[in-house]
Amino acid sequence: MFWSTNFPGVMFLAAGAVARRIAPFLTVAAVAGMGFLAGPVQVRPAPEVRLADAVNPLAGMPFYVNPTSAAKRAAQRADPASPELTAIANTPQAYWIVPGSSAATVAKYTGDAQAAGAMPVLALYGIPHRDCGSFAAGGLATADDYRTWIDGIASDVGASRAAIIVEPDALAMADCLSADQRQERFDLIRYAVDTLTRNPATAAYVDGGHLRWHSPEDMAARINKVDVGRARGFSLNTANFFTTEDEIGYGEAISALTNGSHYVIDTSRNGVGPAPDSELNWCNPSGRALGTLPTAATGGAHADAYLWIKRPGESDGTCGKGDPPAGTFVNQYAIDLARSAGH
C-alpha cells in the first residue's frame, strides 16, 4: 500500500538515544542508483572526501538500483510526477532479506546486478529473537533454521561480488537476551560471517549500532567475538540519524580496537542529524533529511563507503502510536526527507 497523505504523527524522540531499534524494512524491494535530480532535491556534501584505496572492495563499480523497489513504484504512480520520489527511487539502497520469500530472490537479484555491472548491497535481517519483541520483532525460530537460511543465501550469492550487512541491531541489542541466547546470537553471527565470506568477492559488514548505544570498547568487544577478522568490517548508523562526521569518529575508535577493520555508514536519513533526545526519537522522527549519496569516496581512514542501508520513506514501525507498520513505504515521508535535505 502506498500512502500519499501526510504521514501521521511522525514526531518522536529518543531517550538518550541509547536504545535505538531499527524498524524493519520488511518489504522485499530496494537498492541502488543514480544521482539526485536538480531542483528541490539536494543532499548534504560528503565531509572531507578521501578517495577509496585500491583494496576497498566497494570501490570501482556503481551500487545496484532495484528497478522494482517500493520507491520506484511510488514514483511511477505519482500524479503529478514527484521529482523527490523519482530521485529517491534512482538512488542505491540496500535490499533487505528477511525470513520468508525474499531469500528466494537472492540469486536473481545478485545476477541482475552483475549483468548491470553494478554491486548489490544486501542486508540480512533474520536472527532469532530479532528486535527483542519490539516493532521489528520476528526472525527465524531456531538456530538450525538460521544456519540453513544463511547457507541458502551464501549459495545463491555464489561467486558474485556483493556487499552484505549482517544483522542490523543484533549485537547492539544482545543485552535483552538471556546468557545462553546471547551466546547463541554471537555464534550465529560468527556462522554467518564465516559462511558468507567463503566467497572472496563478498564484503561482509557486521552491524555495530551507533555511537550513542555502546562505547567503542564495548562494541569492539562484541564485534571481535563474531570473527570480524573474517569479515571486511562493520556497519554503523543503520536506520538512524547520527551525522556522518560523528559516526566516523566512532568507527575509527572501533577500528583501532578491531585490528584496523573497515566500516560503512548508513547516510540515508542523517542529513541534518538526529531528532532531539526523547523516547523513540529514532522512530519516524519529523524534520529529518536525506544524507550523502552512496559513495566509496569517504572522509574516514577506514570508511569504505557511505550507503543508504535504510530505505528512505519506509516506516520504522508503528512507534507506539499507530504509524504504518515497519517497512511500509509512505510517499509523504519520503518527499519530506528529500525536501529537507541540505536545509
C-alpha positions as CSV (number, residue, x, y, z in Angstrom):
1,M,0.0,0.0,0.0
2,F,1.3,3.4,-0.9
3,W,0.5,6.4,1.3
4,S,0.2,9.8,-0.4
5,T,-1.4,11.6,2.5
6,N,0.5,13.3,5.3
7,F,2.5,10.9,7.4
8,P,0.6,10.7,10.7
9,G,2.4,11.7,13.9
10,V,6.0,11.3,13.0
11,M,7.4,13.4,15.7
12,F,9.1,11.2,18.2
13,L,12.3,11.5,20.1
14,A,14.5,9.1,21.9
15,A,15.6,9.0,25.5
16,G,19.3,9.3,25.5
17,A,19.3,7.5,22.1
18,V,20.7,4.5,23.9
19,A,18.0,2.1,22.7
20,R,17.9,2.6,19.0
21,R,15.8,-0.1,17.4
22,I,15.8,-0.5,13.7
23,A,12.4,-0.6,12.2
24,P,12.4,-3.4,9.8
25,F,12.4,-2.9,6.2
26,L,10.2,-5.9,5.9
27,T,9.2,-5.4,2.3
28,V,11.4,-7.1,-0.3
29,A,12.4,-4.2,-2.5
30,A,15.1,-1.6,-2.8
31,V,18.6,-0.7,-3.8
32,A,20.9,1.3,-5.7
33,G,21.2,4.1,-8.1
34,M,21.8,7.3,-9.8
35,G,22.3,10.8,-8.6
36,F,19.6,13.3,-7.5
37,L,17.7,15.5,-9.8
38,A,18.3,19.1,-10.0
39,G,15.7,21.4,-8.4
40,P,14.2,21.0,-5.0
41,V,16.1,17.8,-4.0
42,Q,19.6,18.5,-2.6
43,V,21.9,16.5,-0.4
44,R,24.5,17.3,2.1
45,P,28.0,17.1,0.7
46,A,30.3,14.3,2.0
47,P,32.7,15.5,4.6
48,E,36.4,15.9,3.6
49,V,36.4,13.4,0.7
50,R,39.0,10.8,0.7
51,L,39.4,8.6,-2.4
52,A,38.9,5.0,-1.6
53,D,42.1,3.0,-1.7
54,A,42.7,0.2,-4.2
55,V,41.9,-2.6,-1.7
56,N,38.4,-1.2,-0.9
57,P,36.0,-3.9,-2.2
58,L,33.2,-1.4,-2.6
59,A,35.1,0.8,-5.0
60,G,35.3,0.6,-8.7
61,M,31.7,0.0,-9.7
62,P,28.3,1.6,-9.0
63,F,25.9,0.2,-6.5
64,Y,22.8,-1.5,-8.0
65,V,19.4,0.2,-8.3
66,N,16.5,-2.1,-7.8
67,P,14.1,-1.4,-10.7
68,T,11.1,-2.7,-8.8
69,S,11.5,-1.1,-5.4
70,A,8.7,0.4,-3.5
71,A,10.1,3.8,-4.1
72,K,10.3,3.1,-7.8
73,R,6.7,2.0,-7.9
74,A,5.6,5.0,-5.9
75,A,7.4,7.4,-8.3
76,Q,5.9,5.7,-11.3
77,R,2.4,6.1,-9.9
78,A,2.8,9.7,-8.6
79,D,0.3,12.1,-10.3
80,P,1.6,14.7,-10.7
81,A,5.1,13.4,-11.1
82,S,7.3,13.8,-8.0
83,P,10.9,14.7,-8.6
84,E,11.6,13.8,-4.9
85,L,10.2,10.3,-5.3
86,T,12.0,9.8,-8.6
87,A,15.3,10.9,-7.1
88,I,15.0,8.5,-4.1
89,A,13.9,5.7,-6.4
90,N,17.0,6.1,-8.5
91,T,19.5,6.1,-5.6
92,P,21.2,2.9,-4.4
93,Q,19.6,1.4,-1.3
94,A,20.1,-2.0,0.5
95,Y,18.0,-4.9,-0.5
96,W,16.7,-6.5,2.7
97,I,16.5,-10.2,3.1
98,V,14.1,-11.4,5.8
99,P,12.6,-14.8,6.7
100,G,10.1,-15.8,4.0
101,S,10.1,-15.4,0.3
102,S,12.7,-12.7,0.0
103,A,15.6,-15.3,0.3
104,A,14.4,-16.9,-2.9
105,T,15.1,-13.7,-4.8
106,V,18.8,-13.5,-3.9
107,A,20.2,-15.4,-6.9
108,K,18.2,-13.3,-9.4
109,Y,18.9,-10.1,-7.6
110,T,22.6,-10.6,-7.5
111,G,22.6,-11.9,-11.0
112,D,20.8,-8.9,-12.3
113,A,23.2,-6.6,-10.5
114,Q,26.2,-8.3,-12.1
115,A,24.6,-8.1,-15.5
116,A,24.2,-4.4,-15.0
117,G,27.8,-4.0,-14.0
118,A,26.8,-2.9,-10.5
119,M,27.3,-4.1,-6.9
120,P,24.3,-5.3,-5.0
121,V,24.0,-4.3,-1.3
122,L,22.1,-6.8,0.8
123,A,21.0,-6.5,4.4
124,L,20.3,-9.8,6.3
125,Y,17.7,-9.5,9.0
126,G,16.6,-12.9,10.2
127,I,18.3,-13.6,13.5
128,P,16.2,-15.4,16.1
129,H,14.7,-13.1,18.7
130,R,15.0,-10.3,16.3
131,D,14.4,-6.8,17.8
132,C,13.6,-8.3,21.2
133,G,9.9,-8.2,20.5
134,S,9.8,-4.6,19.5
135,F,8.4,-3.1,16.3
136,A,10.6,-5.3,14.1
137,A,10.0,-8.5,16.1
138,G,10.5,-11.7,14.2
139,G,13.4,-13.7,12.8
140,L,13.9,-17.4,12.3
141,A,12.6,-19.7,15.0
142,T,15.7,-21.7,15.8
143,A,19.5,-21.6,15.4
144,D,19.3,-24.5,12.9
145,D,16.8,-22.7,10.9
146,Y,19.1,-19.6,10.8
147,R,22.1,-21.6,9.7
148,T,20.1,-23.2,6.9
149,W,18.9,-19.8,5.8
150,I,22.4,-18.4,5.7
151,D,23.6,-21.4,3.8
152,G,21.0,-20.8,1.1
153,I,21.8,-17.1,0.8
154,A,25.5,-17.8,0.5
155,S,24.9,-20.4,-2.1
156,D,22.7,-18.1,-4.1
157,V,25.2,-15.2,-4.0
158,G,27.7,-17.7,-5.3
159,A,30.9,-16.1,-6.6
160,S,29.2,-12.8,-7.3
161,R,30.5,-9.6,-6.0
162,A,28.3,-8.3,-3.2
163,A,28.3,-6.1,0.0
164,I,26.3,-7.7,2.8
165,I,25.2,-6.0,6.0
166,V,24.9,-8.8,8.6
167,E,22.0,-8.5,11.1
168,P,21.3,-4.8,11.9
169,D,21.0,-4.2,15.6
170,A,21.7,-7.8,16.6
171,L,24.9,-7.2,18.5
172,A,23.9,-3.8,20.0
173,M,20.6,-5.3,21.2
174,A,22.0,-8.5,22.6
175,D,21.6,-7.3,26.2
176,C,17.9,-8.2,26.0
177,L,18.7,-11.9,25.8
178,S,19.5,-14.5,28.4
179,A,23.1,-15.5,28.7
180,D,22.5,-18.7,26.6
181,Q,20.6,-16.8,24.0
182,R,23.3,-14.1,23.8
183,Q,26.0,-16.8,23.2
184,E,23.8,-18.3,20.6
185,R,23.5,-15.0,18.9
186,F,27.2,-14.5,18.8
187,D,27.7,-18.0,17.5
188,L,25.1,-17.4,14.7
189,I,26.6,-14.1,13.5
190,R,30.0,-15.8,13.5
191,Y,28.5,-18.6,11.4
192,A,27.0,-16.1,9.0
193,V,30.4,-14.3,8.6
194,D,32.3,-17.5,8.1
195,T,29.8,-18.9,5.6
196,L,29.3,-15.7,3.6
197,T,33.0,-14.9,3.3
198,R,33.8,-18.3,1.7
199,N,33.1,-16.3,-1.4
200,P,36.1,-13.9,-1.6
201,A,34.0,-11.4,-3.6
202,T,31.6,-10.9,-0.6
203,A,32.4,-7.9,1.6
204,A,30.6,-8.7,4.8
205,Y,29.9,-5.9,7.4
206,V,28.6,-7.0,10.9
207,D,26.3,-4.3,12.2
208,G,27.8,-2.3,15.1
209,G,24.9,0.0,16.1
210,H,25.8,3.7,16.6
211,L,27.8,6.0,18.8
212,R,25.1,6.6,21.4
213,W,24.3,3.0,22.0
214,H,27.5,1.4,23.3
215,S,31.0,2.6,24.0
216,P,33.7,1.9,21.3
217,E,35.3,-0.6,23.7
218,D,32.0,-2.4,24.3
219,M,31.1,-2.6,20.7
220,A,34.6,-3.6,19.6
221,A,34.5,-6.5,22.1
222,R,31.2,-7.7,20.7
223,I,32.4,-7.4,17.1
224,N,35.6,-9.3,17.9
225,K,33.5,-12.1,19.4
226,V,31.9,-12.8,16.0
227,D,35.1,-13.3,14.0
228,V,35.2,-9.8,12.4
229,G,38.6,-10.7,11.2
230,R,37.0,-12.9,8.6
231,A,34.6,-10.1,7.6
232,R,35.5,-6.9,5.9
233,G,34.4,-5.0,9.0
234,F,31.3,-3.5,10.5
235,S,28.4,-1.1,9.7
236,L,27.2,1.9,11.6
237,N,24.1,4.1,12.0
238,T,21.8,1.6,10.3
239,A,18.3,3.2,10.1
240,N,19.4,6.0,12.4
241,F,20.2,9.7,12.0
242,F,23.6,10.5,13.6
243,T,25.8,12.6,11.5
244,T,28.4,11.1,9.2
245,E,31.2,13.0,11.0
246,D,30.2,11.7,14.4
247,E,29.9,8.2,13.2
248,I,33.3,8.4,11.5
249,G,34.8,9.2,14.9
250,Y,33.0,6.3,16.4
251,G,34.0,4.0,13.6
252,E,37.7,4.9,13.8
253,A,37.7,4.2,17.5
254,I,36.2,0.8,17.0
255,S,38.6,0.1,14.1
256,A,41.5,0.8,16.3
257,L,40.2,-1.9,18.7
258,T,39.4,-4.5,16.0
259,N,42.8,-4.7,14.2
260,G,42.0,-1.9,11.7
261,S,38.7,-3.3,10.4
262,H,36.9,-1.2,7.9
263,Y,33.3,0.1,8.1
264,V,30.4,1.6,6.2
265,I,27.9,4.2,7.4
266,D,24.2,4.5,6.7
267,T,23.7,8.1,5.5
268,S,20.2,7.6,4.1
269,R,18.5,9.9,6.6
270,N,21.2,11.7,8.5
271,G,21.4,15.0,6.5
272,V,20.5,17.2,9.5
273,G,21.4,14.8,12.3
274,P,19.2,13.2,14.9
275,A,16.0,14.5,16.5
276,P,16.3,15.9,20.0
277,D,16.8,13.3,22.7
278,S,13.5,11.8,23.9
279,E,11.8,8.4,23.9
280,L,11.5,6.8,20.4
281,N,13.4,9.7,18.7
282,W,14.7,7.0,16.3
283,C,11.2,6.0,15.2
284,N,9.8,8.1,12.2
285,P,11.0,11.5,13.6
286,S,9.9,14.5,11.7
287,G,12.2,17.1,10.3
288,R,15.0,14.7,9.2
289,A,16.7,14.8,5.8
290,L,18.4,12.6,3.3
291,G,22.1,12.4,3.7
292,T,25.1,12.0,1.5
293,L,24.5,9.9,-1.6
294,P,26.1,6.4,-1.6
295,T,29.7,6.6,-2.5
296,A,33.1,4.9,-1.9
297,A,34.8,8.3,-1.6
298,T,34.6,8.9,2.2
299,G,36.1,11.1,4.9
300,G,37.2,8.3,7.2
301,A,40.6,6.5,7.1
302,H,38.8,3.1,7.4
303,A,35.4,4.0,6.0
304,D,34.8,2.0,2.8
305,A,31.6,3.7,1.8
306,Y,28.5,5.7,2.7
307,L,25.5,3.6,1.9
308,W,21.7,4.0,2.1
309,I,21.0,0.9,4.2
310,K,17.7,2.1,5.5
311,R,15.3,2.8,2.6
312,P,14.1,6.5,2.9
313,G,10.3,6.7,3.0
314,E,9.8,3.3,4.7
315,S,8.3,3.5,8.1
316,D,10.3,2.5,11.2
317,G,7.3,0.9,12.7
318,T,4.1,1.8,14.5
319,C,6.2,3.7,17.0
320,G,3.7,3.1,19.7
321,K,1.2,5.5,18.2
322,G,-0.3,3.8,15.2
323,D,2.1,4.8,12.4
324,P,2.2,2.5,9.4
325,P,3.8,-0.9,10.1
326,A,7.6,-1.2,9.7
327,G,8.6,-1.4,6.0
328,T,5.6,0.4,4.7
329,F,6.6,3.0,2.1
330,V,5.0,6.4,2.8
331,N,5.1,8.8,-0.1
332,Q,4.9,12.0,2.0
333,Y,7.5,10.8,4.5
334,A,9.9,10.2,1.6
335,I,9.1,13.6,0.0
336,D,9.6,15.4,3.3
337,L,13.1,13.8,3.7
338,A,14.1,14.9,0.3
339,R,12.8,18.4,0.7
340,S,14.6,18.8,4.0
341,A,17.9,17.6,2.5
342,G,20.6,20.3,2.8
343,H,18.5,22.6,4.9
